[in-house]
Structure formats: structure tokens, C-alpha cells
Amino acid sequence: MTRKRQPWLLAGAGTAVAAIVTGGVVVMSRATQATHTAQESPPNTATVTQGKLSAMVALDGTLTYRARADGSPYSVINQAVGRYTELPEEGDTVACGDAFYQVDNIPVLLLCGTVPAYRDLWFGDVGKDVGQLNRNLHLLGYDAKASVDINPDDNAFTDKTVRAFQLFQHDKGFSITGYLAIGDAVFLPEAVRIAKVGGELGGAAQAGAQVMEATSDTLAVQVDLDASQQGQVKEGDPARITLPGNRSVTGKVDRLGRVAQAPAGQNNDRAAAATIPAAISLDDPATARGLDKAPVHVEITTDGVENALSVPVTSLIGKSGGGFAVEVVRAGGRRELVAVELGLFDTADGRVEVDGALAEGDHVVVPSP
């Protein structure tokens, strides 16, 4: 059994005190050591149970339209030269293959990919940027329309690319050239929602200038993990999100930032306050429609045991020689200290996995409420 936490033990005269740090909460348990005989009044007890345990990280977050893992938006960098003749409005959504904006009445398209536009793309070119174009043409169905079969993993600009791209240009209102000019498209990782427009209608469109900021068009939860929680939370961990109105939905950890962010200032507490940004996707984003910027509460399940013997954390007694025990009430009211080894802490239900001379249904002493 893996032991995940080291206890902090304080021992005083005739009393053992155990403090267990779990999920950012310090839980104290106190009991007298001389507890082997029945007391005058019946003790307060809890039942030893067998079943599923889960470790969780609970924190507050914000429901919003996500972008990069650190919460920052995508930058839309214009490469066309002329004047802006059409711009979207904040909140508009743009799908891959659709027009982003227009320069000199010529559309600039959104194509999906992680490599930004940095050159014209012609027949014979090879590279990841060409592969992005091929994937867009395939996913949008233009290879099928041109009666060709483009391999979406092909990084070469072939005659198949030319034929499919000419049909694409015709449908989008471009001159049919068969090549992609650098100013004709902006590559971003996904379909987007416009967050901020910096360009002005009639204003000069300059190559390399940011024209707007964008995010994903799908709602997600943005949270800031304590740097100490970075090792606990993993991409794919399931999460439960409590929305305004106490409505609960499910999701999972989608992305984790790689660099801890410290708050502004020069005081000595910056390192202790550093956080890791994380994004949590919703299993059904439609359930949260209309709640942009809403505060939410998140519980991320980081670990679990399907069938564990467990006791309340408050029943633990720190042994003066080290380790832990629980006080079991046996038949006839006889009390017995039983040494236990600790496993997973269920931070939601306040229970801990134990291994020792215990059985399901035993009763252990807990502090009186």
C-alpha cells in the first residue's frame, strides 16, 4: 500500500494529538491513551465501512470562453495590406474555413492549425503549414468535391491540393489562382469567438499587426491551482462543476499550464502564492450557455480506490512511538487500541483508507459533536 502523506504528531501528558494535512485542510484528532476500559458514558462512535474512496481538489473558478492554457487569448495577426472594409463584432463566432474579416473587400479566412502564416504556399512546397492547408481542405470536403483524395497528414502541396484549393477559392470569393497568399488566411488552433477587435473600419491594414483577439467558441472553466497541487491534478481527471443556482454539471481537466504564475509585487510571499492555470472542459457545454464570466465551484477527482476499508479521519489517534491507531469498541463495551496504516484520504467525505485488525461494521470512537 502506498503511503502518501507524513503525519505531524504532537504528544502531551497523557494525550496523543494527530494532525493530518489533506487537501489543504489540517484535521486534528485527539484522544486519551488510557482507553482500554469502558467509560461511564457510552462513547460517540462511527462505523468502519468498505467501499469506494476518492481524493479531490476543491477550488473556485470562472466559467468563460477559453483560449490558451494560461488563459490568454489568441492573437489574430493580419498579413494583408490595404484597408479594413469589414470587421466582426465582439462575441461573433468564426468557423474554420469562414471569413474572419475583409481587406479591400477581399476576405481573410480562418484556417485551423498551430503554425502561423509566414509565406505564400505554392505547388511543390513542403512543410507543416502545407499540411495544415491539406487538413483543412480534407475536413471541409473540398478534396471530395474536386474528386481527389487528399491525405490529411500529407505535408506536400500536390496537384490534388491545387485542384481542391481552386474550388475552395471559388466558393470563398477569391481569384482562382491555385495558391494561398500569405495575406489570404490566418491560422489558429480552432474555431474561435471574437474577444476584442483592435482594427478600425477604413483603417490601414498592416502586415504583422494584431487586428483582434479571439478565444475558443466553447465555454470552459478556468481555475488557478496552487503550485503544490500541480503533481496531484492531471489532464483527463474528472471534475464536477457547481454552476450559479446550485446546478451541477460534469467535465474533465483539459489543459494544464506548464509555468507557475506569481502575483505582482516584490514581497516574500510571491513564491507561496504562485499558481498553475488550468482549463476544465464541460462534458456538455450547452448546459452552461449564457453564463460567461460566471463564478463556479469545482471539485476535481485526482485519485480513487474502488474497494477500501475506511474510517473517519477524526477517529485517528497519533501513537507516541509513531504511527496511528483507532479506538475500537468491542463486545460488552470493551475498548481496544488498534494500530492502522493509512492509505488514500477521501477529502470530500472526511474518511481515510486504513489497513489493520479491523473489519467492516466495527465501531471506532470519534470526538463527540
VEXDREN-2710 file (C-alpha; in Angstrom, 1 decimal):
% VEXDREN-2710
k/r/px/py/pz
1/MET/0.0/0.0/0.0
2/THR/1.4/3.4/-1.0
3/ARG/1.7/5.9/1.9
4/LYS/1.0/9.3/0.5
5/ARG/1.3/11.7/3.5
6/GLN/3.6/12.1/6.5
7/PRO/1.7/12.8/9.8
8/TRP/2.6/15.6/12.2
9/LEU/2.5/14.3/15.7
10/LEU/2.3/16.3/18.9
11/ALA/2.4/14.3/22.2
12/GLY/1.5/15.8/25.5
13/ALA/1.0/14.4/29.0
14/GLY/-1.5/11.5/28.7
15/THR/-2.7/12.8/25.3
16/ALA/-1.8/11.9/21.7
17/VAL/-2.7/14.5/19.1
18/ALA/-2.5/13.8/15.4
19/ALA/-2.7/16.4/12.7
20/ILE/-3.1/15.2/9.1
21/VAL/-2.8/17.7/6.2
22/THR/-5.1/16.7/3.4
23/GLY/-6.4/18.8/0.5
24/GLY/-5.1/21.9/2.1
25/VAL/-7.0/21.3/5.4
26/VAL/-5.5/20.4/8.7
27/VAL/-7.6/17.8/10.5
28/MET/-6.9/17.2/14.2
29/SER/-7.8/14.1/16.2
30/ARG/-7.4/13.9/20.0
31/ALA/-7.9/11.0/22.4
32/THR/-6.5/9.9/25.7
33/GLN/-4.1/7.0/25.6
34/ALA/-5.6/5.1/28.6
35/THR/-8.8/4.0/26.8
36/HIS/-8.8/0.2/27.2
37/THR/-11.8/0.0/29.5
38/ALA/-15.4/1.1/29.2
39/GLN/-16.2/4.6/30.3
40/GLU/-19.1/5.7/32.4
41/SER/-21.0/7.2/29.5
42/PRO/-21.2/5.5/26.1
43/PRO/-18.7/6.8/23.6
44/ASN/-19.5/8.5/20.4
45/THR/-18.7/6.1/17.6
46/ALA/-18.6/5.7/13.8
47/THR/-18.8/2.6/11.7
48/VAL/-15.9/1.1/9.7
49/THR/-17.0/0.9/6.1
50/GLN/-15.9/-0.9/2.9
51/GLY/-16.3/0.8/-0.4
52/LYS/-15.1/3.4/-2.9
53/LEU/-13.0/6.4/-1.8
54/SER/-12.0/9.4/-3.8
55/ALA/-9.3/12.1/-3.3
56/MET/-10.4/15.5/-4.5
57/VAL/-9.1/19.0/-5.0
58/ALA/-11.8/21.6/-4.4
59/LEU/-11.4/25.2/-5.6
60/ASP/-13.3/28.1/-7.2
61/GLY/-13.0/29.1/-10.8
62/THR/-14.6/31.1/-13.6
63/LEU/-16.8/29.9/-16.4
64/THR/-15.6/31.6/-19.6
65/TYR/-14.5/31.1/-23.2
66/ARG/-11.1/29.6/-23.0
67/ALA/-8.1/30.1/-25.3
68/ARG/-4.5/29.2/-24.4
69/ALA/-3.7/27.0/-21.3
70/ASP/-2.6/30.1/-19.4
71/GLY/-5.9/31.8/-20.0
72/SER/-4.6/34.3/-22.5
73/PRO/-6.5/34.9/-25.8
74/TYR/-5.3/34.0/-29.3
75/SER/-3.7/37.0/-31.2
76/VAL/-5.1/37.4/-34.7
77/ILE/-2.2/38.8/-36.8
78/ASN/-3.1/40.3/-40.1
79/GLN/-0.8/39.8/-43.1
80/ALA/-2.9/41.5/-45.8
81/VAL/-2.1/45.1/-47.0
82/GLY/-4.8/47.7/-47.7
83/ARG/-7.8/49.0/-45.6
84/TYR/-10.2/47.1/-43.4
85/THR/-13.6/47.1/-45.1
86/GLU/-15.3/44.5/-42.9
87/LEU/-14.6/43.5/-39.3
88/PRO/-16.5/41.2/-36.9
89/GLU/-18.0/42.3/-33.6
90/GLU/-17.1/41.1/-30.2
91/GLY/-19.0/37.9/-29.4
92/ASP/-19.2/36.8/-33.1
93/THR/-18.0/33.2/-33.8
94/VAL/-15.9/32.2/-36.8
95/ALA/-15.6/28.6/-38.0
96/CYS/-12.6/27.1/-39.7
97/GLY/-12.8/28.0/-43.4
98/ASP/-15.1/31.0/-42.9
99/ALA/-14.2/34.7/-43.5
100/PHE/-12.6/36.4/-40.5
101/TYR/-12.7/40.0/-41.9
102/GLN/-12.1/41.8/-45.2
103/VAL/-9.3/44.0/-46.5
104/ASP/-10.0/45.9/-49.7
105/ASN/-13.3/43.9/-49.9
106/ILE/-11.3/40.7/-50.2
107/PRO/-12.0/38.1/-47.4
108/VAL/-9.3/37.0/-45.0
109/LEU/-10.1/33.4/-43.9
110/LEU/-9.7/31.5/-40.7
111/LEU/-7.9/28.2/-41.3
112/CYS/-7.3/25.8/-38.4
113/GLY/-3.7/25.0/-37.5
114/THR/-1.0/25.8/-35.0
115/VAL/1.7/27.2/-37.4
116/PRO/1.0/30.8/-38.3
117/ALA/1.0/32.0/-41.8
118/TYR/4.6/33.1/-42.8
119/ARG/4.8/32.6/-46.5
120/ASP/2.8/32.1/-49.7
121/LEU/2.0/28.4/-50.4
122/TRP/2.5/27.1/-53.9
123/PHE/2.6/23.8/-55.8
124/GLY/5.7/21.9/-54.8
125/ASP/6.0/23.4/-51.3
126/VAL/6.5/21.1/-48.4
127/GLY/6.1/21.8/-44.6
128/LYS/3.8/21.7/-41.6
129/ASP/2.0/24.8/-42.9
130/VAL/1.1/22.9/-46.1
131/GLY/-0.1/20.0/-44.0
132/GLN/-2.4/22.4/-42.2
133/LEU/-3.9/23.5/-45.6
134/ASN/-4.3/19.9/-46.7
135/ARG/-6.1/19.0/-43.5
136/ASN/-8.5/22.0/-43.8
137/LEU/-9.3/21.1/-47.4
138/HIS/-10.0/17.5/-46.4
139/LEU/-12.1/18.3/-43.4
140/LEU/-14.1/20.9/-45.3
141/GLY/-14.7/18.3/-48.0
142/TYR/-13.1/20.1/-50.9
143/ASP/-10.9/17.2/-51.9
144/ALA/-14.1/15.1/-52.4
145/LYS/-15.7/18.0/-54.3
146/ALA/-12.7/18.0/-56.6
147/SER/-12.8/14.2/-57.0
148/VAL/-9.4/13.8/-55.4
149/ASP/-8.3/12.1/-52.2
150/ILE/-6.0/14.3/-50.0
151/ASN/-4.2/12.6/-47.2
152/PRO/-4.7/15.0/-44.2
153/ASP/-1.3/14.0/-42.9
154/ASP/0.5/14.9/-46.2
155/ASN/2.8/17.9/-45.9
156/ALA/3.3/18.4/-49.7
157/PHE/1.4/20.8/-51.9
158/THR/0.5/18.5/-54.8
159/ASP/-1.7/18.7/-57.8
160/LYS/-4.5/17.3/-55.6
161/THR/-4.1/20.3/-53.3
162/VAL/-4.2/22.7/-56.3
163/ARG/-7.5/21.2/-57.6
164/ALA/-9.2/21.2/-54.2
165/PHE/-7.9/24.7/-53.3
166/GLN/-9.2/26.2/-56.6
167/LEU/-12.7/25.0/-55.7
168/PHE/-12.2/26.5/-52.2
169/GLN/-11.2/29.8/-53.7
170/HIS/-14.2/29.9/-56.0
171/ASP/-16.6/29.3/-53.1
172/LYS/-15.0/31.9/-50.9
173/GLY/-14.9/34.7/-53.5
174/PHE/-11.2/34.7/-54.3
175/SER/-9.5/34.9/-57.6
176/ILE/-8.8/31.3/-58.7
177/THR/-5.0/31.1/-58.6
178/GLY/-4.4/27.6/-57.1
179/TYR/-2.0/29.0/-54.4
180/LEU/-2.5/30.5/-50.9
181/ALA/-1.1/34.0/-50.5
182/ILE/0.2/34.9/-47.0
183/GLY/-2.5/37.6/-46.5
184/ASP/-5.4/35.4/-47.5
185/ALA/-5.8/33.5/-44.3
186/VAL/-5.0/33.4/-40.5
187/PHE/-4.1/30.1/-38.9
188/LEU/-5.4/29.5/-35.4
189/PRO/-5.8/26.2/-33.5
190/GLU/-9.6/26.0/-33.6
191/ALA/-12.8/27.8/-34.4
192/VAL/-13.0/31.0/-32.4
193/ARG/-15.1/33.6/-30.7
194/ILE/-14.1/37.2/-31.1
195/ALA/-13.0/38.7/-27.7
196/LYS/-11.7/42.1/-28.8
197/VAL/-11.4/44.0/-32.1
198/GLY/-8.4/46.3/-32.4
199/GLY/-8.7/47.3/-36.1
200/GLU/-10.9/50.1/-37.4
201/LEU/-13.1/50.1/-40.4
202/GLY/-11.4/52.2/-43.0
203/GLY/-8.1/52.0/-41.1
204/ALA/-4.9/50.8/-42.6
205/ALA/-4.3/47.0/-42.6
206/GLN/-0.6/46.5/-42.0
207/ALA/1.2/43.2/-42.3
208/GLY/2.3/41.8/-38.9
209/ALA/-0.2/43.9/-36.9
210/GLN/-2.7/42.5/-34.4
211/VAL/-6.2/43.1/-35.6
212/MET/-8.2/41.3/-32.9
213/GLU/-8.1/38.8/-30.0
214/ALA/-10.1/35.6/-30.0
215/THR/-10.9/32.6/-27.8
216/SER/-12.4/29.2/-28.3
217/ASP/-16.2/29.4/-29.0
218/THR/-16.8/26.7/-26.3
219/LEU/-17.4/27.6/-22.7
220/ALA/-15.0/26.0/-20.2
221/VAL/-13.8/26.7/-16.6
222/GLN/-10.6/28.5/-15.9
223/VAL/-9.0/27.7/-12.5
224/ASP/-5.8/28.5/-10.8
225/LEU/-4.2/25.6/-9.0
226/ASP/-1.8/26.1/-6.1
227/ALA/1.7/25.2/-7.3
228/SER/1.7/22.4/-4.7
229/GLN/-1.3/20.8/-6.4
230/GLN/0.4/20.5/-9.8
231/GLY/1.6/17.0/-9.1
232/GLN/-1.9/15.9/-7.9
233/VAL/-4.0/17.1/-10.8
234/LYS/-3.6/15.5/-14.3
235/GLU/-5.1/16.1/-17.7
236/GLY/-8.2/13.9/-18.0
237/ASP/-9.1/13.9/-14.3
238/PRO/-12.9/14.1/-13.9
239/ALA/-14.4/17.1/-12.4
240/ARG/-17.8/18.3/-11.0
241/ILE/-18.7/21.9/-11.5
242/THR/-21.3/23.7/-9.5
243/LEU/-22.9/26.5/-11.6
244/PRO/-24.8/29.5/-10.3
245/GLY/-28.2/28.4/-9.0
246/ASN/-26.5/25.3/-7.4
247/ARG/-26.8/23.3/-10.7
248/SER/-24.1/20.7/-11.1
249/VAL/-22.5/19.5/-14.3
250/THR/-19.6/17.2/-15.2
251/GLY/-16.3/17.8/-17.0
252/LYS/-12.7/17.0/-17.1
253/VAL/-9.3/18.7/-16.8
254/ASP/-8.5/19.6/-20.4
255/ARG/-5.2/21.6/-20.2
256/LEU/-2.7/22.5/-17.6
257/GLY/-0.3/25.4/-17.7
258/ARG/3.4/24.5/-17.5
259/VAL/4.7/27.6/-15.7
260/ALA/3.7/28.8/-12.2
261/GLN/2.5/32.3/-12.2
262/ALA/3.3/34.6/-9.2
263/PRO/1.2/37.6/-8.3
264/ALA/2.6/41.1/-8.9
265/GLY/4.7/42.5/-6.2
266/GLN/8.1/42.0/-4.6
267/ASN/7.2/40.6/-1.2
268/ASN/8.5/37.3/0.2
269/ASP/5.1/35.6/-0.2
270/ARG/5.1/35.6/-4.0
271/ALA/6.5/32.0/-4.3
272/ALA/4.0/30.7/-1.8
273/ALA/1.1/32.3/-3.7
274/ALA/2.2/31.0/-7.2
275/THR/-0.5/29.2/-9.2
276/ILE/-0.8/27.0/-12.2
277/PRO/-3.5/27.9/-14.7
278/ALA/-5.8/25.1/-15.8
279/ALA/-8.8/24.7/-18.1
280/ILE/-11.6/22.3/-17.4
281/SER/-13.9/21.3/-20.3
282/LEU/-17.6/20.6/-19.8
283/ASP/-19.0/17.3/-21.0
284/ASP/-22.0/19.2/-22.3
285/PRO/-21.1/22.9/-22.8
286/ALA/-24.7/23.7/-23.8
287/THR/-25.7/23.3/-20.2
288/ALA/-23.8/26.4/-19.3
289/ARG/-24.9/28.6/-22.2
290/GLY/-25.3/32.3/-21.3
291/LEU/-23.1/32.1/-18.2
292/ASP/-19.9/33.8/-19.5
293/LYS/-17.7/35.1/-16.6
294/ALA/-19.8/33.3/-14.0
295/PRO/-18.1/32.2/-10.8
296/VAL/-18.3/28.4/-10.2
297/HIS/-17.1/25.8/-7.7
298/VAL/-15.0/22.9/-8.9
299/GLU/-14.2/19.5/-7.4
300/ILE/-11.5/17.6/-9.3
301/THR/-11.2/13.8/-8.5
302/THR/-7.5/13.1/-8.5
303/ASP/-7.3/9.5/-7.3
304/GLY/-9.6/6.7/-6.2
305/VAL/-9.8/3.3/-4.6
306/GLU/-12.7/1.0/-5.6
307/ASN/-12.9/-1.2/-2.5
308/ALA/-11.2/0.2/0.6
309/LEU/-11.7/-0.2/4.3
310/SER/-12.1/3.2/5.8
311/VAL/-12.7/5.2/9.0
312/PRO/-13.4/8.9/9.7
313/VAL/-10.2/11.0/9.8
314/THR/-11.3/12.3/13.2
315/SER/-11.1/8.8/14.6
316/LEU/-7.3/8.6/14.2
317/ILE/-5.1/8.7/17.2
318/GLY/-1.4/9.6/17.0
319/LYS/0.7/7.0/18.8
320/SER/3.5/8.3/21.0
321/GLY/6.0/6.0/19.3
322/GLY/4.9/7.0/15.8
323/GLY/2.2/5.8/13.5
324/PHE/-1.6/5.8/14.1
325/ALA/-4.3/3.8/15.8
326/VAL/-8.1/3.9/16.2
327/GLU/-10.0/3.0/19.4
328/VAL/-12.4/0.2/18.7
329/VAL/-15.4/-0.6/20.8
330/ARG/-15.7/-4.3/21.1
331/ALA/-18.5/-6.6/22.5
332/GLY/-19.6/-5.6/26.0
333/GLY/-18.2/-2.1/25.7
334/ARG/-14.6/-3.1/25.9
335/ARG/-12.3/-0.7/24.1
336/GLU/-9.1/-1.6/22.3
337/LEU/-6.5/0.5/20.5
338/VAL/-5.8/-1.0/17.0
339/ALA/-2.8/0.1/15.0
340/VAL/-3.5/1.1/11.4
341/GLU/-1.6/2.1/8.3
342/LEU/-3.1/4.9/6.3
343/GLY/-3.8/5.0/2.6
344/LEU/-5.9/7.3/0.5
345/PHE/-7.6/10.3/2.1
346/ASP/-11.1/10.9/0.8
347/THR/-11.2/14.7/1.2
348/ALA/-14.9/15.0/0.2
349/ASP/-16.2/12.6/2.9
350/GLY/-13.6/13.1/5.5
351/ARG/-12.5/9.4/5.5
352/VAL/-9.2/7.6/5.2
353/GLU/-8.3/4.2/3.9
354/VAL/-6.8/2.0/6.7
355/ASP/-5.1/-1.4/7.0
356/GLY/-5.1/-3.1/10.3
357/ALA/-7.0/-5.6/12.6
358/LEU/-10.4/-4.1/11.6
359/ALA/-13.4/-5.3/9.8
360/GLU/-16.4/-3.8/8.1
361/GLY/-19.0/-3.0/10.7
362/ASP/-16.6/-2.4/13.6
363/HIS/-17.2/0.8/15.6
364/VAL/-14.5/3.3/16.3
365/VAL/-14.5/6.1/18.8
366/VAL/-14.8/9.7/17.3
367/PRO/-15.0/13.0/19.1
368/SER/-18.4/14.0/20.4
369/PRO/-20.2/16.5/18.1
END
